[in-house]
Amino acid sequence: MAGITNRKKFVIGFWVIFALLFIVCHKFLASIILDYQRRPAVETEEAYQLMRQYQQSVLIFYKQYHRCPVMTDKSLIIHKVEAYHYVKTIRFLEDPATKMCFINAVMRKDTPSKVVKGRLLIIAYDTNKPNDNWHCYTNIESKYTVSPCRDRPLPQSFLHIVQQYELSIKDD
């Protein structure tokens, strides 16, 4: 009888330890998966917050010079060069046809999230509207970006301006 009791204790102890290890491993793996799924949103949040911090400077620049700032004016808006975790660069562009000012964040190509690598987030200010209204656009899939940019694909005119700028810096 003593052998059966010890055997039952061993089996029960084994299954209790197995269940505890299973729960711990499950929670550990679930936290890794959730962090992996949230990472693109964290990366785009950094880009969005960087662009937002320059909105007021762009408005002041526009009111002072009656034009949108461009990359040659970047030093007037960004006084201190900063290193960013997920953003390669911040660009200031304009669309002369529509008189829209853009703040463009280019995501780094070495970001951990493949869906964000080298993509763009743009906030645009329409100078024809007096209420200082900014809109966010992106070429990142909606589920991976910040809420103000969701379901707002990059308009072709914006993409054309960005491509023109990239061609102009390659020529230099």
C-alpha angles and dihedrals in degrees: 000000000000090000093055093049093051090047092052090049090050093049093046091046091048093053093045091052091044091051092048092049090048092052093047093048091046093052091046093051092043091054091051092050093048092050090050091051093048096046097087090052090051090050094049091044089060090051093047093049091048091053092046092054089063097048095092092047091053091050092049090048091050093049091048100044101023091231139080118267116251131194093280087060094050094106090059091057104032106048097177126038111231134190114235128205098220106006121085097193146339115232132194113210138162138208105222092194096057098022092234123153118216133200106196127193115199112202118227119256091227097058115130093240115077092202091061102041112124093348127136138240117189132185114196132200118203106214090196090068115072097207097079092242117179124193129193125222132176145173090219117106110267097241090058100050140071118282098252089059098043116120090006107113119194109271115235091241090058092046090050091053092049091049091049090052092048090050091050093054091047090055093055 
